[in-house]
Amino acid sequence: MVQSTVELRNVAGTEAAVGWAGGHTVVVDRPEGKAGGMGLGFNGGQLLALAIGGCYCNDLRYVAHDLGVEISEISVSVELELEGAPLVVTNVVLSVRCTTLDGSDAKILMDRAWSVCTVANSLNRGVSTMLKVV
């Protein structure tokens, strides 16, 4: 089993949080004026969209590397639809453009990357989550 852990802590003087994994950080906040938010960072929905799109971009690179294909350009747009109370994501659409350096058809890369995309597969399978108060 592979395990990944991130940490988050509040940012003094704000109502935002900073999260990190290894040497990488991200600021999490609400939009300015919403529940004390100052617009200092991404909100949860944006982070989820970035996780899905970022994972897919990485998997495009993994697949291309495995097949010995060089990618010249990747463009991914992730659209989340949210509904209800509590607000939940009800649909996610990735719009993807990928071109190869040699001009070959990149569809096989895009399809294979989608089939192994960790975040998308986790969401599609209904990953279990739980809260543990410490």
N, C-alpha and C positions, 0 to 999 in steps of 0.2 A: 504494500500500500504506500502511495506517495501522499505526503501531507504538506499543506501550505498554511502558514499562519501570518496574519497581519495584526498590527496593533494600532489603536486609535486613542488619542488623549485630547482633552479640551485645550484650546489655545487661550492662555491668560489674557484677560481684557476684552475678549470677544465671546460669542456663543458658538463659534466654529470649532471644528476638530481638525487635528492633523493626523493622518494615517501614514504608516510606513511598513515596508517590508525590505529588509536588508538596508541598503543605502538609498532607496527610492521613497519619496514622500508625495503626498497629495493632500490638499486642503478640502474639507467637506463643510458645506454651509448651506443655508437656505437663501433664497433671493433676498435682496435688500428690502427691509421693511416687513418681511414675513416671519412671524414668530421669533423676533430678535435677530434674524439673519442680517448679515452685512454684505452678502454677495461676494464673499472672499474666496469661494471655491465652488466645486461641483456639488449638485444635489444628488440624492440617491438614484433617481431615474437616469440622470446623465451618466453617473458612474456605471450603472448597469448597462447602458447602451455602449459606453466605452469598453466595458469588459467583453461584451459580445463581439463588437467590431474589432477590438484589439486582438482577442483570441483568434478570430478568423484570419486577420492579417498575418499573425504569427504562423498559423497552420498553412496558409498559402506558401509561406517561405519554407516551412518544413517539407511540404509535399514537393515543391519545386526542387529543393535540394536533393531529396530522395530520387527524383526522376532525372536529375542532371539538367534541369531547365533553368535558364536565367530569366528572372522577371525584370521588366523595364519600368513598369508602373502599376501601382495598386491604388484604387480609389474606392473607398467604402463609405456609404452613408447609412446610418442606422436610425430608423424611425420607430419610436415606441408609442403605442396607444395605451392610455391609462383611463380607467373608469372606476366608479363606485366609491363606497365609503366603508371601510378604508380604501383609499386609492390603490389599485393594483394594475400591473401591466397585463393587458388582455391580448396584445398582439405585438409582434416585432417583425419588421421587414428590413432586410439588408439589401441595398442596391449596390452592386459590385461591378467594377470595371477592372480588368487585369489584362495587361499586355506582356508578351514575352519579347525578349531581346531579339530572337531570330524570327519573330512574326508568326510563329506557330500558334495554333488554336489553344487558348488558355482555359477553355471550358473544362477539360479533364482536371486541371489543377483546381479550379473553383469547386467542382463537384466533389473531388476527393477531400479537399480542405473542409468543406461543409460536413462531410460524413464523419470526420474525426474531431470537429470543433468541440473542445471540452465544455465551454460555457453553454453553447447552444444545446449540445446533447444533454447536459445536466438539467437545463430548464425544460427541455422537451420531455424528459423522463420524470419530471416532478421531484426534483431534489428535496430531501427532507431537511428542515431547519428547526433548531430549537434554541431556547433561551436558557442559559445556565447562570443564575445569580450567584456571584462569589463574594 
